[in-house]
Amino acid sequence: MPCNDSIVSLHELRGRNYELHPKKRILTDEITEGMDLVGALIMGHRYQSWWTGSILSIEAARKKVPHANATTVQVAAGVMAAVLWSVQNPHRGICFPEDLPHDEILRLARPYLGRIISQSSDWTPLLRHRVYFGENPEAQPDHSDPWQFTNFLFRP
């Protein structure tokens, strides 16, 4: 869940009919506590779900990069690692991220990522699914296989 201030900002944006405020600023030192989780949730295999990613607190991020926030440091770590790898391997040409040696890239980025987590989860799209209005046939989940696309589909 976003913090209360973020929710208030979203309500203000909606009240302005989604017209962006003319005055913008990027929060830096105003962020005083918290952490960011950046990762991937892999779903639909024998482990149900698997989350892997980085958890970085604002304090740890600022020890590495003063005045930065955790998200910026996590994203920049991956970019920095890829640039360093490309400088060290100039004859490899253009590479897609999935073609890069992940162990080498992670070794370069790891000092900036905080805690690295890789763990299973019991989450499925139906774990906490509730049908509040049974008369809506489109709201009925497919219980035969929780990983069917219809169980993820959002219809406004």
C-alpha positions in Angstrom: 0.0 0.0 0.0 1.2 3.5 -0.7 1.7 5.7 2.3 -1.1 8.1 3.3 0.5 11.1 1.6 0.6 9.2 -1.7 -3.1 8.3 -1.4 -3.9 12.0 -0.7 -1.9 12.9 -3.8 -3.8 10.4 -5.9 -7.1 11.8 -4.6 -6.0 15.3 -5.5 -5.0 14.2 -9.0 -8.4 12.6 -9.5 -10.1 15.8 -8.2 -8.1 17.7 -10.9 -9.6 15.3 -13.5 -6.1 13.7 -13.9 -4.5 17.0 -15.0 -1.0 17.1 -13.6 -0.2 19.9 -11.2 1.9 22.6 -13.0 4.6 22.6 -10.2 6.5 19.4 -9.9 9.4 18.3 -7.6 11.2 15.1 -7.0 11.3 14.0 -3.3 14.8 13.4 -2.0 15.7 14.4 1.5 12.0 14.6 2.4 11.9 10.8 2.6 13.0 10.1 6.1 12.1 6.4 6.6 11.0 3.3 4.9 12.4 0.9 2.3 11.8 -0.3 -1.2 11.3 -3.7 -2.6 12.2 -4.3 -6.2 11.9 -7.8 -7.7 9.9 -10.3 -9.6 7.1 -12.6 -8.6 7.2 -15.8 -10.7 4.0 -17.7 -10.7 2.4 -20.9 -11.8 5.0 -23.6 -11.3 5.3 -26.3 -8.7 6.3 -23.9 -6.0 3.0 -21.8 -6.4 4.8 -18.5 -6.4 8.4 -17.4 -6.0 9.6 -13.9 -5.2 13.1 -12.8 -5.7 14.4 -9.3 -5.4 16.1 -6.6 -3.4 15.0 -4.9 -0.1 16.8 -1.6 0.5 16.1 0.8 3.4 16.4 4.5 2.9 19.2 4.6 5.5 21.3 2.0 3.6 20.7 3.7 0.3 21.9 7.1 1.7 25.0 5.5 3.1 25.9 4.5 -0.5 24.5 7.6 -2.3 23.7 10.7 -0.2 20.4 12.4 -0.9 19.2 9.5 -3.1 16.2 7.3 -2.3 16.1 3.5 -2.3 14.3 3.1 -5.6 16.9 5.2 -7.4 19.8 3.3 -5.9 18.3 -0.1 -6.8 17.5 0.9 -10.4 20.9 2.7 -10.9 22.8 -0.4 -9.6 21.5 -2.5 -12.4 22.3 0.2 -15.0 25.7 0.8 -13.5 26.5 -2.9 -13.5 25.4 -3.3 -17.2 27.5 -0.3 -18.3 30.6 -1.6 -16.4 30.1 -5.0 -18.0 29.8 -3.5 -21.5 33.0 -1.4 -21.0 34.8 -4.5 -19.9 33.4 -6.5 -22.9 33.6 -4.0 -25.8 33.6 -6.7 -28.5 30.4 -8.4 -27.4 28.2 -5.9 -29.4 24.6 -5.2 -28.5 23.2 -7.6 -26.0 19.8 -8.1 -24.5 19.6 -8.2 -20.7 18.8 -11.9 -20.7 22.0 -12.6 -22.6 24.2 -10.9 -20.0 26.0 -13.1 -17.4 23.7 -12.6 -14.4 26.2 -13.7 -11.8 28.7 -11.1 -13.0 26.1 -8.4 -13.2 24.8 -9.2 -9.7 28.3 -9.2 -8.3 28.8 -5.6 -9.6 25.3 -4.4 -8.5 25.1 -6.3 -5.1 26.8 -3.6 -3.0 24.0 -1.2 -3.8 21.0 -3.6 -3.5 20.6 -4.2 0.2 19.2 -7.5 1.2 18.7 -10.0 -1.7 15.7 -12.3 -1.1 14.7 -15.4 -3.0 11.8 -17.4 -1.4 8.7 -19.3 -2.2 5.2 -18.0 -1.5 1.9 -19.7 -1.1 0.2 -16.9 -3.1 -2.2 -17.7 -5.9 -4.7 -15.4 -7.7 -7.4 -17.2 -5.8 -5.8 -17.1 -2.3 -7.9 -14.1 -1.0 -10.3 -13.8 -3.9 -13.9 -13.0 -2.8 -17.0 -12.7 -5.0 -19.1 -10.1 -3.3 -21.8 -10.0 -6.0 -22.6 -13.5 -7.1 -24.9 -12.4 -9.8 -22.0 -11.2 -11.9 -20.9 -14.3 -14.0 -17.7 -12.6 -15.1 -16.5 -12.3 -11.5 -16.5 -16.1 -11.0 -12.9 -17.4 -10.8 -11.7 -20.5 -12.7 -11.1 -22.9 -9.8 -9.9 -25.7 -12.1 -6.5 -24.0 -12.4 -5.7 -20.8 -10.4 -3.1 -19.7 -13.0 -5.6 -19.2 -15.8 -5.5 -15.7 -17.3 -9.2 -15.1 -16.5 -8.2 -15.1 -12.8 -5.9 -12.2 -13.3 -8.1 -10.2 -15.7 -9.3 -6.8 -14.6 -12.4 -5.4 -16.2 -13.5 -1.9 -15.2 
